[in-house]
Amino acid sequence: MITVVGTGTGAAPAESLAGAELVVGGRRHLDAAAVPADAERVVLGPLAPALDVIERHHDKGSRVVVLASGDPGFFGIVRVLAERFGPAALDVRPGVSSVAAAFARVGVPWDDAVVVSAHGRDLRTAVNVCRARPKVAVLTGPGAGPAELGAALGGAGEGGRAAAAPSGPVAQFPAPLHRVLLVASALGTRDERVERVTPSEAAARDWGTAVSVVLCLDERRALGAVRTVAGPAPAPSRWALEEGEFDHRDSMITKFEVRALALARLGPRLGDLVWDVGAGSGSVAVECARLGAAVVAVEKAADGIERIRANAAAHGVDVQVVHGPAPDALAGLDDPDAVFVGGGGRELPGIVAACARRARRSVVVAMAALDRVPAVRAALTEAGLDCDGVLLQSSRLAPLPGDVTRLAATNPVFLLWGVRNPVYREGVAQ
């Protein structure tokens, strides 16, 4: 057996190392552990050489002990070892994970928390999860620590780069969401600390290498509701909501039939960033947020801004709102995974082109005017997207006097979409 010991928030128990002929772990784990004097030590760096040494000892029947942080089955080395040697070869002895310890230190339950790893991964997924969910634990790494996370959440571009100011006279950056960062460092040691900072305060600090985990919380919702299923909130039981479930002006709202197909082509999910450009009432933005995506709604009409915010609040989701005309108002935003463009006007092809150049996966455009279709299609294809579309015409059941029913036609709408291929395998960026 290969014994995998999670150190939790302290050192590995001495009895777990008794008789070990090979001990593998990070330098700090090895220094803190009672490693037998005659045992070979391997300091974990690149995994491949360490795995080769483990295999050599394992094949000889030597006793191998692998030391790891916290619970090694939770974003830890158990996955790699099981893939190489098989689960039956492992004797896993978990400790308390850094996530559990951090939430315990601040007295907050975490059965409804989302845990995302930015260690050796693209930070954008963690940023978007923090934008979308009120309780997130982020496992950090070099180049993806509290400073970079804080910069992205505070309105700057990913990685702490200051975003270029949009050129439009009205455009305004989205206001930061109600988030606080709780940075847990050196958990389980004499130097342990948990610091409460705003995203902008986190961005201005050098945090060093002792950070264990970062909790990103909307403290207004930190306790949350009693849950039966752990993890992120379950997907909504329905989508493509009726227009009456949104505040809107003069029926200026994407109809639910159109919204249903638009959502299918956008594919919003946890970890994604979606733009809703020309958001109007924000119905598409709200629905994407309900399905787990981080969402920025861009709207040039002043009266639309509060309407979008009110609709987001009514449905219990976070939507960041940019007040300004597209495409100028898009300049300071992080690149989206998917974009929905509504409305029309002569500027539509230029707006679609600007969105298509930056979208990582897809752009969906809804329009009523036949005259706009060729130019919008060209804007999508010239940006390298595979374009398709439909004309949606629907008739709804409507009552007539005498307890009978007629069909009431809605206005036809063109829906075009462009998909960038290949950008994604299922859930994995290329």
N, C-alpha and C positions, 0 to 999 in steps of 0.2 A: 504493500500500500504506500501511496504518497500522502503524507499527512500535511494538510493545508491548514495553517493556524491563522485565524484572524485575531490580530492583537487588540482589537477594540480600541479603547482609549487608554491603554496601558501597555506593558510589556507582555510578551508571550509567557504563559505559565511554564515553569521549569520542567514539570513532568512531561510536557508535550515534546521536549527536546531530548529526553533521556535516551541514550543509545543511538542517536542520530549519527549517520556516517557522512551525510551531505546536508548542509543547511543553506537554503537559498532565500534571499530577501534584500530589501533596500538596506543601504548602509546604516540608517538610523535604527532599523529593526534588529539588525545583527549586533550593533553596538549595545543595544538595551537587553538583549536576550542572553540566557545562560547557555551559550553554545558549547558543547563538549570540546575539550581541548584538542582531541585527535580528529575532529570532524573537518571535512573539507568545507570551505565557505565559498559561496559565489554571490557577489554583489550584483543585484539586478540592474541591468541597463537595457541594452537590446535584448529582446526576449529569445531570439533564435539560438544564440550560443548557450544561454542558460538552459533552454529546453533540451539541447543536445547533451549537456552534462547530466541533467536529470535522467534522460533516457539511458545513458550509459550505466548509471548507478542502479536505476530501476531494473534493467535487464540482468544485472548481477544479483538482484535480490537485496541490495543495500537498503537501509532505512533512510528515507528521504523526507526532510521537513522543509516546507515552503512557508515563509513568514509573509504576511500581507497585512495591509491596513484594514481595520474595521471588519466588515463582513465580506470575505473574499468571493462570495457568490453574488454580490450586488455590485455590478459594474467592476468586477474584480478578476483575478487571475484564474478562478475556477473554470470559466468558459474556455480559456486557452488550453488549460491542462486537460479538461475533459475531451476537447477535440483531438488532442494529441494521444492521450493514453486511455481514454474511455472513462465514463463516470464510475464504473465499478472499481477502478484502480485508486480512487480518491477517498481519503478519510478527512472530511471537511469539518473543522471545528470553528464555527463563526464567532466573532466578537461583535460588539455593538458598533453599528455603522456610524460614520461621521454624520450622516443625515439624521439618524435617530438621536445621536448625542446632541447635535446642534439644536434641534427642536426641543429636546428636553431642557437644555440650558435656558431657553427663553420661555418655557412653560406653555408651548403651543402644540395642540394635537396635530398629527401629520398624516392621518389616514386618508385625507383628501388632498394631499400635496402631490404636485407633479415633480418628478425628479428627472433632471436632464444633465447629461455629461457634456462638458465642453473641453474635457481633457483629451488633447490630440485630435479634436474635431473642430469643425467650422463653428465659430461663435454665434453665427446668425440664428441657428435653430434655438439655442438657449435664449437669445434676446427675444425672439418672437414668442416663445412660450411664456416668458416673463411679461410680455406685453398683453398676452391673451388671458392669463390665469392669475388669480389673486394670491396663490400660495405655491411657490416654486423653490426647490432646492437645486442649486447649480454646483456640480462638481467641476472645479476649476483646473487650469493647467497653464503652462507657460504661454503668454500671449492671449490668454483667455481667463483673466482674473478679475477681481473686483473693479479695477480701474477701467478696463476695457468694457466690462458689462455696464458699469455706471455711465460711461461716455455714450454708449449706444442708447441706453434708456433715457438719458438726459436730453436727447435731441440732436446730439452730434452723430456723425456717420459711424459705421461699425469700426471697431478697433480704435476709437478715440479720435478719428479724423474729424475736424470741424467741417460741417457741411457748407457748400457754397451757397451764398444768399441768392434766392430767386430774384429774377429781374423785374417781375411784375410789381406795380406800385401797391397792390393790395395784399399780395401773398404774405401769409404768416405761417411760421413753423407750427406744427402741432404742439399743443401744450403737453408737457410730460404727464404721464399717468400718475395716479396716487400710489407710488411705490416707495418702500424703504428697503434698504439692504442691511441685513444683519450678517456681518462678516465674522465667521468663527475661525480662529487661528489656534494652532498648536493644541488641539483638543487632547485632554488626557495628560498634559505635561504641567510643570510648574508655571510655564509661561502662557497657559491657556487664557484666551480672552474672546469675548464676543462684543463687537462694536456695532452700534446702530448709526448708520450714515445715510444721507440722501444720495441718489445716483450722482449728482454733480460733485458732492464731497468725496465719493469713492473715486471718481475720475481724476481728482486732483492729488491722489496719494500714491506713493510707492509702497506696495503691500509686502514686498519681499516674497519669500518662498514658504512661509509657515501657514498659509491659508489652507484650512481643511475643507470648508464648504461655505457657500454664500446662500443665504435665504433671501428671497425677494418676495416681499409681502405687501399686500394692500391691507393695512392694519384694521381698516373698517370691517373687513370680512375675514379676519384671521382665524376666528373660531370656526366659522362655517356651520353647515347644517349636519345633523346626525346622518351618517352614511351607512349603507349596507355593503357597497362595493368600494374597495379602496382604489386610490389613484384619481386620475382626472375625472371631471364630471361626465356622466354618460352622455352620448349624443342625444340631441333633442328627438322626441318621439315623432315630430312632424316638421316639415319645412315647406318652403313656398307658401308662406302664410297669406291669409286673406288680406286684401288691401286695407280693410277696416281695422286691422291690428296695428296699423301705423298711422301716425299723424302726417297728413300730407295736404298740399294746397291744390285745389281745383283738379283733382284726379291726376296730378303730376307725380305719378308713381309707376314703377315697373310692375306690370300686372303679374299675378302669381303664375300664370302659365309660362310667361316669358322667363320669370325668375327661376322657375323649376329647371328649365333647360340650361339657363345661364349657370346655375349652381352646379349642374352636372358637368358642364364643360370647364368651369373654374376649378373644381375639385378642392375646395378649401379644407384644410386639415390642421391639426396641432403642429406647430413648428413652421407653418407657412406665413408669409406676409402677403396680403392682398390689398391692392388699391381699388377703391370705388371712385372713379373720376366722373365728375358731373353728377354727384351723388343724389341731388334732389332731396328726397325724404330720408335717404340713407337705408332704404329697405334691403338692398343687396348687401351693403356693408354689415348691417345688423345680422342678416342671415348667415353670412360668412363667419362672423364672430361667434354666433351660436354653434356653428359646426367646428369651432376650435381654432380658427386662424386669428392671427394678429391683423388688424385692419386699419388702414388710413383712408378716410373719406375726404375727397377734395371737392369743394363747392364754392362757386364764385358769388352766389346770391347771399347777401347778409342774412336774410330771414331764414334761409335754409340751414344755417349753422346751428342755431338753437334747436331747430326741428330735428336735426340728425342726433344731436346730443340727447334730446328728450326721448327719442325713439330707442336709442341705445340704453338709456337708463331704465326705460319701461320694460325692456327685455333682459335686463340684468347682465349686459355685456359691456366690455370696454371697446370703444372706437375712438381713435385719435382723429381730430378734424383739422383740415387745412383750409383756411379761408383765402381764396384767391383763384385767378383764372388759370386753367391749364392751357399750354404746357408749362408756363413759367413757374407755376406753383409746385411742380414736380421736382425741381432742381435739387432741393436739399434733402430729398427723401431717400431712404435705403432702397436698393433695387428690390422689386417685388417678385414673388413667385408667379402670381397671376394678377390680371387686371380686368376689371369690368369698366367699360366706357358707355355711359348713357347720354342722352340728349342729342343735339344735332348742331346745325349751323355750319357756316363756311369753314370754321376752324376744325371741324371734326377730323378730316384726313390727317392734318398736321398733329393733332392730339394723339390719334391712334398710332401714327408713325413714331412719336416720341415714346409712347408706352411700349410699343413693340420692340424698340431697340433695347429696352432695359428689362423686359419681362424674362424671367428664367424659364417659365414653362408655357404660359398661355395668355392670350388676350381675347376677351369676348366683347363684342360691340352690339348694342341694340339701337336700332334707328327705324323711324317711320318713313323717311323719304327715300323713294326709289333712286333718286338722282345721286344720293351719296354712296350707294353700294359699290360702283366700280372703283371709285377713289379709295374707299376704305379697304376694299379687297387688295388693291395694289399696295397700299401702305403696309398691310400685313405680310404679303408675299415678298415685298422688297426688303423687309427686315429679316427674311430667312425663315418665316413661319409657314407651315403647311396650312392652307386656308380651306375652310368649308363653311356651310351655312344653310339656313332654311328661312322660308317665309312662314311665320306662325299666324294661323287664322283659327280662332276658336269661337264657339257659340255657347253661351251659358244658359242654363235653365232659368227661366224667369216666369213668375206667376201671372196669370190672366184672370180677370173676373170669371166667376163660375167654376172655380176650383179646377182650372185647367192650366196647362203650362205651355209656354212657347220657347223658342230658341232666340236669344238676343245676341247678335254678333258683336264682338269686340273689334277694335281697330287692328288691322294686320300690322305686324312688326317684323322687320328683317333682323335676324340674329346671325352674325358672322363670328367665326372664331378662328384664331390662328394658334397652332401648337408648334413649339420648338422641339424638334426631334433630331437626334436623341439627347434629351436633357436628363431624364430621370429613368432609372429602373424603378420598380415599385418601392417608393419611399426612400430611395437612395440617390443622391445627386451624383451625376457623372463627373 
